[in-house]
Amino acid sequence: QVQLVESGGGFVQPGGSLRLSCAASGIRFSKYDMKWYRQAPGKQRELVARRLRDGSTNYPDSVKGRFTISRDNANYTVYLQMNNLKPEDTAVYLCNADGPNKAQNYWGQGTQVTVSS
């Protein structure tokens, strides 16, 4: 059974930092591209970071320079370090594991991040 469990969300003031974690089980972790998405109320789900199997990373302009994705293949965990958080970063953050086959695409339950003064 595949499980992705996110943790690390919470409430933070603007300019603050949070580190999200996503622990995976039931998959060959090293074979998967790992991604973080976010979804704010009334908005479309947005890809905010991805770390591919080859080690490359991608970020949209909205978070570039503030967010960093990393992965620990030995411990089946992917992280999202978020610095200089802004109110517009408020959303539910979801972990995604994207495997080599189309059917191998899995989601976590999400963790809430709220940035407010």
URLIN-V259527 format. One record per residue. N is the residue number from 1. SS is DSSP state (helix for helix, strand for strand, loop for the rest). D_FIRST is the distance of its C-alpha to the first C-alpha in Angstrom with 1 decimal. Layout:
# URLIN-V259527
N | SS | D_FIRST
N | SS | D_FIRST
This chain:
# URLIN-V259527
1 | loop | 0.0
2 | loop | 3.8
3 | strand | 6.5
4 | strand | 10.1
5 | strand | 12.7
6 | strand | 16.3
7 | strand | 19.3
8 | loop | 23.0
9 | loop | 24.4
10 | strand | 27.6
11 | strand | 31.2
12 | strand | 33.5
13 | loop | 37.0
14 | loop | 37.9
15 | loop | 38.2
16 | loop | 35.6
17 | loop | 32.4
18 | strand | 28.8
19 | strand | 26.0
20 | strand | 22.5
21 | strand | 19.4
22 | strand | 15.8
23 | strand | 13.5
24 | strand | 10.5
25 | strand | 7.7
26 | loop | 5.4
27 | loop | 8.4
28 | loop | 11.9
29 | helix | 13.4
30 | helix | 16.9
31 | helix | 16.5
32 | loop | 15.7
33 | strand | 18.3
34 | strand | 17.7
35 | strand | 19.5
36 | strand | 20.7
37 | strand | 21.9
38 | strand | 24.0
39 | strand | 25.1
40 | loop | 28.3
41 | loop | 29.7
42 | loop | 31.4
43 | loop | 30.4
44 | loop | 28.1
45 | loop | 25.0
46 | strand | 26.2
47 | strand | 24.8
48 | strand | 26.2
49 | strand | 25.0
50 | strand | 23.1
51 | strand | 22.9
52 | loop | 22.4
53 | loop | 21.4
54 | loop | 25.2
55 | loop | 25.7
56 | loop | 27.6
57 | strand | 27.3
58 | strand | 28.5
59 | loop | 29.6
60 | loop | 31.5
61 | loop | 35.0
62 | loop | 34.2
63 | loop | 32.4
64 | loop | 33.7
65 | loop | 35.4
66 | loop | 33.7
67 | strand | 29.9
68 | strand | 28.4
69 | strand | 24.9
70 | strand | 23.9
71 | strand | 20.9
72 | strand | 20.4
73 | loop | 18.6
74 | loop | 19.0
75 | loop | 17.2
76 | loop | 14.6
77 | strand | 16.4
78 | strand | 18.5
79 | strand | 21.5
80 | strand | 23.9
81 | strand | 27.4
82 | strand | 29.5
83 | loop | 33.2
84 | loop | 36.2
85 | loop | 34.2
86 | loop | 35.9
87 | helix | 35.8
88 | helix | 34.5
89 | helix | 31.3
90 | loop | 30.4
91 | strand | 27.1
92 | strand | 23.5
93 | strand | 21.8
94 | strand | 18.4
95 | strand | 16.3
96 | strand | 15.2
97 | strand | 13.6
98 | strand | 15.4
99 | loop | 14.8
100 | loop | 17.5
101 | loop | 16.7
102 | loop | 17.2
103 | loop | 14.0
104 | loop | 12.1
105 | strand | 12.9
106 | strand | 10.8
107 | strand | 12.5
108 | loop | 12.8
109 | loop | 14.7
110 | loop | 17.9
111 | strand | 20.6
112 | strand | 24.2
113 | strand | 27.0
114 | strand | 30.5
115 | strand | 33.6
116 | loop | 36.8
117 | loop | 40.1
